[in-house]
Amino acid sequence: MSLLERALAGLEAGELEVRLPDGSVRHFGTGDPVAMEIRSNQFFRRVATRGTIGLGESYTAGEWSADDLPAFIALLFRNARAARERHPRLARLLNARPRPNTRQGLLRARRHIGYHYDLGNNLFRLMLDETMTYSCAVFERSDEPLAVAQQRKLRQVCDKLELTPDDRVLEIGCGWGSFALVAAGEYGAHVTGLTISAEQAELARTRVAAAGLADRVTIVEEDYREHQGSYTKLASIEMLEAIGERQFPIFFGACDRFLELGGVACIQTILVPDHRYARYRRSADWIERYVFPGCLIPSFTALTGVMAHESRLSMRSVEEIGEHYGETLKRWRSHFWETIDEVRALGYDERFVRTWDFYLGSCEAAFRTGWLHDAQLVLTR
């Protein structure tokens, strides 16, 4: 309790109402209220010894809840910097946790991708929209259908690549084929999509065949490091975060190798703000441990430095679209809970449900507060 009161002293930009295991209630800060209920004293042990990782572990164990999870986590994000300044020794202790930043070989990469993306196509069908697009959408209005916003994003990538029927496009990390279907179906391009998820490859091929695009789209279950080919255009939509920091040079070297002279690439990636990157990259966070093993979100400066050193690619433009990710994640989380009976019927237990609820809710908060960004980088060879 002493730790909690020290950590929450001086809370700004919102009021937190905390109901403790003994039934008593404490209030911190002022502003729009968010309610939190701590059901077990184990919560304090986890948070005191494991920081934000412990906070997530405690949530999945059912030891606490919030009436508005994204709003609660957003309140913590908005106060994080001030809390570190008030408690520098605690911050140094939490920063000292090492990141298991091992090199992702081909087998390890396939295992890591399978851990998340091979959970089952039926789970992602329930959570996503009919386009089966698992990346940030671009909204014109907050009330428009998610599928419309996702189609807008996919066309935006195609337009930035200036696609024509003469283009041969490589997509690194093709997911369930949503970009390939638009690039081939609406722009007439020939697309080769790479994935190392068996579940994704199977469904992507089925969708391509159903759309009558088998003559223009080829889905290949292969690691990009093993792929051979030459292309006029290249796309990669939120795949870069999954490969780990040590692969960033390999990735840009491969993009350079795949693209013909004069070729164009559009890389969409989540980004950590530059001022937080050095601290973030030192230790594994909750999402890396429990949702995306082996991942590391880059910063813009880290990426551009690697790109300049390892390739002949040049930056043509950058567009930040992270402002749309909060709404995208809100829709995914809503779909998840609207179909929760079907999720459970697929065999996912309560710990899984709470893990994914925390994952989606915390990511929504991260983008709404600017803790994370998302950008489309247009590169030329």
ABEGO torsion letter per residue (X at the ends): XAAAAAAABGBBGEBBBBBBAAGBBBBBEBEBBBBBBBABAAAAAAAAAAEAAAAAAAAAAGABBBABAAAAAAAAAAAAAAAAAABAAAAAAAAABBBBBBBBBAAAAAAAAAAAAAAEAAAAAAABBAAGBBBBBBBABAABBAAAAAAAAAAAAAAAAGBBAABBBBBBGAEAGAAAAAAAAAAGBBBBBBBABAAAAAAAAAAAAAAGAAAABBBBBBBAAABBEBBABBBBBGAAAAAEAAAAAAAAAAAAAABBBGBBBBBBBBBBBAAAAAAAAABBBAAAAAABBGBBBBBAAAAAAAAAAABABBBABBBBAAAAAAAAAAAAAAAAAAAAAAAAAAGBBAAAAAAAAAAAAAAAAAAAAGABBBBBBBBBX
